[in-house]
Amino acid sequence: MPFLSLKVDRAQISGALELAIRDAELAVGLDRDGDGKVTWGEVRAAQTSLQTYVLGHLRLIGANRPCTIGFGPVQVNERVDGNYLWLPISAACGSVLKRLSIDYRVLDAEDPSHRGLLTLSAGGATQTAVLGGATEVRVFELDHPSPWSAFIEYLRAGIWHIWSGIDHLLFLLSLLLPAVLVRREGRWEAVPIAAPAFANIVKVVTAFTLAHSITLSLAAFDVIRLPGRLTESVIAASIIIAALNNVFPRVTEGRWRIAFAFGLLHGFGFASVLAEMGLPKGARLISLVAFNLGVETGQLAVVLAVMPLAYLVRSTTFYRRGVMPWGSSAIAGLALVWFLQRALG
């Protein structure tokens, strides 16, 4: 997810756009020699192309006229999920800004699902927004930002994070796949009625929600934090454990305990995104609640979409001998790749 940070000082704007190298490769083609690696020399050689691309896909508008955007030398910034290009931005808007419109279309052609995360500071107040998608031009009041606008933005950010954070969803899915089955005499069998399946789903989802809500809140208010690489590595490991438990069952009745234990760590993962956004002064609690509600809303939407179908096909050979062992193995394999990438850098 790209990050756009802007600070308004009267008629001037300063900040930066952080774009993952893989996204920059999609946009301007950094790998000039086609060897599958992006070198610092290739980054520097593509700097002009990158600046031209950004000018064509990002407009800052104040007082009904576009601001003049300039750039500093590109740099590289390392994050948990990989290296990012850090492109300093400055803009002159001609008159003191009371309102700023942002037309953000970065990667809209290359990846329609792409979203950018905005942090906008002005007059001691900070606003955030998820940019991209259907609404290309966003308007921000700089003098008197509404706390309810922060609520909506953090709610939207929470929903988008859970939908784009496939690792969290795969962990939850690994725990929910056996919810419509019961283990008898060394094999999976379909639950005879809906009540046990519904109870299993409620227990797992509730435990996961409660756990990550606790650590998300603690981390958001700086009570406790864990190193990002450690957190992301353990999240990948939790997916492996949950998925392999479906193939080689060890815990069959108390999966909610696994959901709670590892959900505590997933909460630190959610908190890392919230830390990038920041909690706006004067609306910290409402923003935290909104982000968490967004995560729960996105999570519930996925559960409601997947689990009724799983219940309908629970008694089929395809589900018991196909989806359960092979689907779970595929999830574990993907999570293993993530674990190695995150743990080894």
Backbone hydrogen bonds, N-H to C=O, Kabsch-Sander energy under -0.5 kcal/mol:
donor,donor_aa,acceptor,acceptor_aa,energy
3,F,18,E,-2.1
4,L,117,L,-2.8
5,S,3,F,-0.5
5,S,16,A,-2.5
6,L,119,T,-2.8
7,K,14,S,-3.0
8,V,121,S,-3.1
9,D,12,Q,-3.1
11,A,9,D,-0.6
12,Q,9,D,-2.3
13,I,91,A,-2.5
14,S,7,K,-2.2
15,G,89,I,-1.7
16,A,5,S,-2.1
17,L,87,L,-2.2
18,E,3,F,-3.2
19,L,17,L,-0.6
19,L,85,L,-2.3
21,I,83,N,-2.3
23,D,20,A,-0.6
24,A,20,A,-2.7
25,E,21,I,-2.2
26,L,22,R,-1.3
27,A,23,D,-2.0
28,V,24,A,-2.9
29,G,24,A,-0.7
29,G,25,E,-1.3
32,R,30,L,-1.9
34,G,31,D,-0.7
39,T,37,K,-0.6
43,V,39,T,-1.9
44,R,40,W,-2.5
45,A,41,G,-2.2
46,A,42,E,-1.5
47,Q,44,R,-1.1
50,L,46,A,-2.6
51,Q,47,Q,-2.5
52,T,48,T,-2.4
53,Y,49,S,-2.2
54,V,50,L,-2.5
55,L,51,Q,-2.4
56,G,52,T,-1.4
57,H,53,Y,-0.6
57,H,54,V,-1.2
58,L,54,V,-1.4
59,R,103,D,-2.2
61,I,101,S,-2.9
62,G,65,R,-2.3
65,R,62,G,-1.6
67,C,60,L,-3.6
68,T,92,A,-2.7
69,I,67,C,-0.7
70,G,90,S,-3.3
72,G,88,P,-1.5
75,Q,86,W,-2.1
77,N,84,Y,-3.2
79,R,82,G,-2.6
82,G,79,R,-1.6
84,Y,77,N,-3.2
85,L,19,L,-3.3
86,W,75,Q,-3.2
87,L,17,L,-2.6
87,L,85,L,-0.7
89,I,15,G,-2.9
90,S,70,G,-2.2
91,A,13,I,-2.5
92,A,68,T,-2.1
93,C,11,A,-2.7
97,L,10,R,-2.2
100,L,140,F,-2.5
101,S,61,I,-3.1
102,I,138,R,-3.0
103,D,59,R,-2.8
103,D,101,S,-0.5
104,Y,102,I,-0.8
104,Y,136,E,-2.0
105,R,57,H,-3.3
105,R,103,D,-0.6
108,D,105,R,-1.6
111,D,107,L,-2.7
114,H,111,D,-2.2
116,G,131,L,-2.2
117,L,2,P,-2.5
118,L,116,G,-0.6
118,L,129,A,-3.2
119,T,4,L,-2.4
120,L,127,Q,-3.3
121,S,6,L,-2.7
121,S,119,T,-0.5
122,A,125,A,-2.5
123,G,8,V,-0.6
125,A,122,A,-1.9
127,Q,120,L,-3.2
129,A,118,L,-1.5
131,L,116,G,-3.5
131,L,129,A,-0.6
132,G,135,T,-0.6
135,T,132,G,-0.6
136,E,134,A,-1.0
138,R,102,I,-2.5
138,R,136,E,-0.6
140,F,100,L,-2.9
142,L,98,K,-2.4
142,L,140,F,-0.5
143,D,98,K,-0.9
149,S,146,S,-0.6
150,A,146,S,-1.2
151,F,147,P,-1.8
152,I,148,W,-2.2
153,E,149,S,-2.3
154,Y,150,A,-2.7
155,L,151,F,-2.4
156,R,152,I,-2.5
157,A,153,E,-2.4
158,G,154,Y,-2.3
159,I,155,L,-2.1
160,W,156,R,-2.6
161,H,157,A,-2.4
162,I,158,G,-2.0
163,W,159,I,-1.9
164,S,160,W,-2.4
165,G,161,H,-2.2
166,I,164,S,-1.7
168,H,165,G,-0.8
169,L,165,G,-1.4
170,L,166,I,-2.5
171,F,167,D,-1.8
172,L,168,H,-2.1
173,L,169,L,-2.9
174,S,170,L,-2.3
175,L,171,F,-1.3
176,L,172,L,-1.5
177,L,173,L,-2.3
179,A,176,L,-1.8
180,V,177,L,-0.7
181,L,178,P,-1.9
182,V,189,E,-3.1
184,R,182,V,-0.6
184,R,187,R,-2.8
187,R,184,R,-1.3
189,E,182,V,-2.7
191,V,180,V,-1.9
197,A,193,I,-0.7
198,F,194,A,-2.9
199,A,195,A,-2.5
200,N,196,P,-2.4
201,I,197,A,-2.4
202,V,198,F,-2.5
203,K,199,A,-2.3
204,V,200,N,-2.4
205,V,201,I,-2.7
206,T,202,V,-2.6
207,A,203,K,-2.4
208,F,204,V,-2.4
209,T,205,V,-2.6
210,L,206,T,-2.8
211,A,207,A,-2.3
212,H,208,F,-2.4
213,S,209,T,-1.8
214,I,210,L,-1.6
215,T,211,A,-1.8
216,L,212,H,-2.0
217,S,213,S,-1.9
218,L,214,I,-2.2
219,A,215,T,-2.6
220,A,216,L,-2.3
221,F,217,S,-1.6
222,D,219,A,-1.6
223,V,218,L,-2.9
224,I,218,L,-0.8
231,T,227,P,-2.5
232,E,228,G,-2.7
233,S,229,R,-2.0
234,V,230,L,-2.4
235,I,231,T,-2.2
236,A,232,E,-1.8
237,A,233,S,-2.1
238,S,234,V,-2.4
239,I,235,I,-1.5
240,I,236,A,-1.8
241,I,237,A,-2.3
242,A,238,S,-2.4
243,A,239,I,-2.7
244,L,240,I,-2.7
245,N,241,I,-1.6
246,N,243,A,-1.3
247,V,243,A,-0.8
248,F,244,L,-3.3
252,T,250,R,-0.6
257,R,254,G,-1.7
258,I,254,G,-0.8
259,A,255,R,-2.3
260,F,256,W,-2.2
261,A,257,R,-2.7
262,F,258,I,-2.4
263,G,259,A,-1.3
264,L,260,F,-1.4
265,L,261,A,-0.6
266,H,262,F,-2.1
267,G,263,G,-1.7
268,F,264,L,-0.8
268,F,265,L,-0.6
269,G,265,L,-1.2
270,F,266,H,-2.2
271,A,267,G,-2.0
272,S,268,F,-1.3
273,V,269,G,-1.0
274,L,270,F,-1.8
275,A,271,A,-2.5
276,E,272,S,-1.4
277,M,273,V,-1.7
278,G,274,L,-2.8
283,A,280,P,-1.9
287,S,283,A,-1.9
288,L,284,R,-2.3
289,V,285,L,-2.7
290,A,286,I,-2.1
291,F,287,S,-2.6
292,N,288,L,-2.4
293,L,289,V,-2.6
294,G,290,A,-2.4
295,V,291,F,-2.2
296,E,292,N,-2.4
297,T,293,L,-2.7
298,G,294,G,-2.6
299,Q,295,V,-2.4
300,L,296,E,-2.8
301,A,297,T,-2.1
302,V,298,G,-1.6
303,V,299,Q,-2.2
304,L,300,L,-2.7
305,A,301,A,-1.3
306,V,302,V,-2.2
307,M,303,V,-2.4
310,A,306,V,-2.0
311,Y,307,M,-2.5
312,L,308,P,-1.8
313,V,309,L,-1.7
314,R,311,Y,-0.8
316,T,313,V,-1.6
320,R,316,T,-2.3
321,R,317,T,-2.8
322,G,317,T,-0.6
322,G,318,F,-0.8
323,V,318,F,-2.4
324,M,319,Y,-2.4
326,W,322,G,-1.5
327,G,322,G,-1.2
327,G,323,V,-0.8
328,S,323,V,-0.8
328,S,324,M,-1.1
329,S,325,P,-1.8
330,A,326,W,-2.2
331,I,327,G,-2.0
332,A,328,S,-2.4
333,G,329,S,-2.5
334,L,330,A,-2.3
335,A,331,I,-2.4
336,L,332,A,-2.0
337,V,333,G,-1.6
338,W,334,L,-2.0
339,F,335,A,-2.8
340,L,336,L,-2.4
341,Q,337,V,-2.4
342,R,338,W,-2.9
343,A,339,F,-3.1
344,L,340,L,-2.1
345,G,341,Q,-0.8
